Amino acid sequence: MSGTGPRESVFPTRMALTNMKGRLKGAQTGHSLLAKKRDALTTRFRQILRKVDEAKRKMGRVMQLASFSLAEVTYATGDISYQIQESVKTASFKVKARQDNVSGVILPAFEVDRDPNGSDFNLTGLGRGGQQIQKSKEVYAKAVETLVELASLQTAFTILDEVIRATNRRVNAIEHVVIPKLDNTIKYIISELDEMDREEFFRLKKVQGKKKRDAQIAEEKRLKGLEGEQGEKLPEIDEETGVTNLLNDKDEDIIF
């Protein structure tokens, strides 16, 4: 039977059929747009995933170099953490945030803003180990930049993962639930309207036949009434030609 399966609870009318067709068209358009959005997000997700892998590998190498450089500084000058804390007054590294729009999804992006006028403790290690301290400072500055880049990529990766999952759920719901339900509803309405048309056609035929029979009976009654009133027969109709033969009629003699 057409229209079987889950469908909307609607009364089968032509207006409901028009509304269902409009909703089906909207659902198909929404499915197409969501599928395109999903593809665009998936492409960006794979790019970010590749960048995250590269940033993590780079971060491992940079942190390894930073640890070795700090070990060299400690070996050459001893513990200088208290001297650095005393010499630093303002931050030389600041993180700025901006937003990227990817198919309607807002992705935060972080950038490093390095202040060249910040306290860089140039006089630290003036007596010994100055070269190792300068090298360690540059390596850790690069490590901070890599860390901010990795944080930006990781944040975008997490947001895109959640959005892609939600978009996939919407696409699957429209494709496997909404569109089949609307299709079944349209088929049901069309089948019911066809059945109603057949019933209406049969009813009209029955009414027309009854009217013909009633008209024939009324005509026969009228003719019989005329025969009774006039006391004469109606002209006979030739069976072969279907024409009234006036010669067969006999008129009464008229006496003057």
Residue pairs with C-beta under 8 A, 6 or more apart in sequence:
1 191
2 187
2 188
2 190
2 191
3 184
3 185
3 186
3 187
3 188
3 189
3 190
3 191
4 184
5 180
5 181
5 184
6 177
6 180
6 181
6 184
7 181
7 184
7 185
7 188
8 20
8 181
8 182
8 185
10 16
10 20
10 185
10 189
12 188
12 189
12 192
12 193
12 196
13 189
13 193
14 193
16 189
17 186
17 189
17 190
17 193
20 182
20 185
20 186
20 189
21 186
23 182
24 179
24 182
24 183
24 186
27 174
27 178
27 179
27 182
28 179
30 174
31 171
31 174
31 175
31 179
34 167
34 170
34 171
34 174
35 171
37 103
37 104
37 167
38 164
38 167
38 168
38 171
40 102
40 103
41 102
41 103
41 105
41 160
41 163
41 164
41 167
42 164
44 102
44 103
44 160
45 157
45 160
45 161
45 164
48 153
48 156
48 157
48 160
49 157
51 153
52 150
52 153
52 154
52 157
55 146
55 149
55 150
55 153
56 150
58 146
59 143
59 146
59 147
59 150
62 139
62 142
62 143
62 146
63 143
65 139
66 136
66 139
66 140
66 143
69 132
69 135
69 136
69 139
69 140
70 136
70 140
72 132
72 135
72 136
73 80
73 125
73 129
73 132
73 133
73 136
76 125
76 128
76 129
76 132
77 125
77 128
77 129
77 132
77 133
80 124
80 125
80 133
83 121
83 124
84 121
84 124
87 119
87 121
87 123
87 124
88 119
88 121
89 119
90 115
90 118
90 119
91 115
91 118
92 114
92 115
92 116
92 118
92 119
92 120
93 112
93 113
93 114
93 115
93 118
93 141
93 144
94 112
94 113
94 114
94 115
95 110
95 111
95 112
95 113
95 148
96 110
96 111
96 112
96 113
97 108
97 109
97 110
97 111
98 108
98 109
98 111
99 106
99 107
99 108
99 109
100 106
100 107
100 108
100 109
100 156
101 107
102 160
105 159
105 160
105 163
107 155
107 156
107 159
107 160
108 152
108 155
108 156
108 159
109 152
109 156
110 148
110 149
110 151
110 152
110 155
111 148
111 152
112 144
112 145
112 148
114 141
120 137
121 133
121 137
124 130
124 133
125 132
125 133
125 134
223 234
226 234
227 233
227 234
235 244
235 245
235 246
235 248
235 249
236 244
236 245
236 248
236 249
237 243
237 244
237 245
238 244
238 245
